[in-house]
Amino acid sequence: MSLEGQLPDRKSLRAVTGKTADWSELAKDCVAFANALGGRLLIGIGDGEELPPQGQRIPPELPDALRRRLGELTVNVAVQPELLRTLDFPAVTTLKRIEDHRLRALVLEDLGRYPGSPIGDVHRRIGEEIPRRRLRSVLSELMAAGAVRIAGRLRSARYFLAG
């Protein structure tokens, strides 16, 4: 995913932390990005500013809190894992604890874009920090639900969206 040509929006740290946090406004911005060409939300930089205030520290738990809270407020809006990996957070951002329904949505989106993929390719694209056994389990659930089909066996297995 290229970030060129995407709209930037800036939110001061006060807009996403403490009693002054305006989660509803932040969720609206994310949905607006999803409805447009995408965008970049620059947390910790106020409107009209190019850089964060000198000495500002982002709490290490903030990226996970943002992802969790925005996920609660937005339905069917997701952050691409590749983008999360490119952001320069002071803490580690991981998909290890991704909710099951979001992991299923990622797998379905991936197979829609890359039909006929082996499990290793799907795993690499959605995030190798997710245990492979969990990915296998999700693929099995999706096959049982009739959303995904498999062609081949063992190492030659390829996954497709059903229908």
KACORLIN-V462177 format. One record per residue. N is the residue number from 1. RES is the residue in one letter. PHI is phi as a letter, one per 30 degrees, with the letter a starting at -180 (* if undefined). BURIAL is 1 if it has 16 or more other ideal C-beta (glycine too) atoms within 10 Angstrom, else 0. D_CENTER is the distance of its C-alpha to the mean C-alpha in Angstrom with 1 decimal. Layout:
N;RES;PHI;BURIAL;D_CENTER, N;RES;PHI;BURIAL;D_CENTER
//
This chain:
1;M;*;0;12.2, 2;S;d;0;14.9, 3;L;c;0;14.8, 4;E;d;0;18.4, 5;G;i;0;19.6, 6;Q;d;0;16.7, 7;L;d;0;17.8, 8;P;c;0;17.6, 9;D;b;1;17.9, 10;R;c;1;19.1, 11;K;b;1;19.1, 12;S;d;1;21.5, 13;L;e;1;20.8, 14;R;d;0;23.1, 15;A;d;1;20.9, 16;V;b;1;18.2, 17;T;b;1;20.6, 18;G;i;0;23.7, 19;K;d;0;25.8, 20;T;d;0;25.1, 21;A;d;1;21.3, 22;D;c;0;20.8, 23;W;d;0;17.6, 24;S;d;0;18.8, 25;E;d;0;19.1, 26;L;d;1;15.7, 27;A;d;1;14.2, 28;K;d;0;16.7, 29;D;d;1;15.6, 30;C;d;1;11.9, 31;V;d;1;13.5, 32;A;d;0;16.0, 33;F;d;1;13.6, 34;A;d;0;12.2, 35;N;d;0;15.9, 36;A;c;0;17.0, 37;L;c;0;16.2, 38;G;j;0;13.0, 39;G;a;1;13.4, 40;R;b;0;13.1, 41;L;c;1;13.4, 42;L;c;1;15.7, 43;I;d;1;16.1, 44;G;j;1;19.6, 45;I;b;1;21.4, 46;G;d;0;23.6, 47;D;e;0;24.5, 48;G;i;0;27.0, 49;E;c;0;26.2, 50;E;c;0;25.0, 51;L;b;0;24.5, 52;P;d;1;23.8, 53;P;e;0;27.0, 54;Q;d;0;28.8, 55;G;i;0;28.2, 56;Q;d;0;25.2, 57;R;c;0;23.1, 58;I;c;1;19.5, 59;P;e;0;19.7, 60;P;e;0;17.8, 61;E;d;0;16.4, 62;L;d;1;15.0, 63;P;e;1;11.4, 64;D;d;0;11.0, 65;A;d;0;13.2, 66;L;d;1;11.3, 67;R;d;1;8.0, 68;R;d;0;10.5, 69;R;d;0;12.8, 70;L;d;1;10.8, 71;G;d;1;9.4, 72;E;d;0;13.2, 73;L;c;0;14.3, 74;T;b;0;12.2, 75;V;c;0;12.6, 76;N;i;0;10.8, 77;V;c;0;8.5, 78;A;b;1;4.8, 79;V;c;1;2.8, 80;Q;d;0;4.0, 81;P;e;1;4.7, 82;E;d;0;8.0, 83;L;d;0;7.5, 84;L;e;0;6.6, 85;R;d;0;9.6, 86;T;d;0;11.8, 87;L;d;0;11.8, 88;D;c;0;15.0, 89;F;d;0;14.5, 90;P;d;0;17.7, 91;A;c;0;16.2, 92;V;d;0;14.2, 93;T;c;1;10.4, 94;T;b;0;9.8, 95;L;c;1;8.2, 96;K;e;0;11.9, 97;R;c;0;11.9, 98;I;d;1;9.1, 99;E;d;0;11.1, 100;D;e;0;13.0, 101;H;d;0;12.5, 102;R;d;0;8.7, 103;L;d;1;9.6, 104;R;d;1;12.3, 105;A;d;0;10.4, 106;L;d;1;8.4, 107;V;d;1;11.9, 108;L;d;0;13.6, 109;E;d;0;11.6, 110;D;d;1;12.3, 111;L;d;1;15.9, 112;G;d;0;16.4, 113;R;d;0;15.8, 114;Y;b;0;17.6, 115;P;d;0;20.3, 116;G;i;0;22.5, 117;S;d;1;20.2, 118;P;d;0;21.4, 119;I;e;1;19.4, 120;G;d;0;19.3, 121;D;d;0;17.6, 122;V;d;1;14.9, 123;H;e;1;14.4, 124;R;d;0;14.4, 125;R;d;1;11.8, 126;I;d;1;9.1, 127;G;k;1;10.1, 128;E;d;0;13.7, 129;E;d;0;13.3, 130;I;d;1;12.9, 131;P;e;0;16.6, 132;R;d;0;18.0, 133;R;d;0;20.1, 134;R;d;0;17.2, 135;L;d;1;15.9, 136;R;e;0;19.6, 137;S;d;0;19.8, 138;V;d;1;17.0, 139;L;d;1;18.6, 140;S;d;0;21.9, 141;E;d;0;20.9, 142;L;d;1;19.6, 143;M;d;0;22.9, 144;A;d;0;25.0, 145;A;d;0;23.5, 146;G;i;0;24.4, 147;A;c;1;21.0, 148;V;b;1;21.1, 149;R;b;0;24.3, 150;I;b;0;25.3, 151;A;b;0;27.9, 152;G;j;0;29.8, 153;R;b;0;30.1, 154;L;h;0;29.0, 155;R;d;0;28.1, 156;S;c;0;28.6, 157;A;d;0;26.3, 158;R;b;0;24.0, 159;Y;c;1;21.5, 160;F;b;0;21.5, 161;L;d;1;20.5, 162;A;d;0;23.6, 163;G;j;0;25.8
//
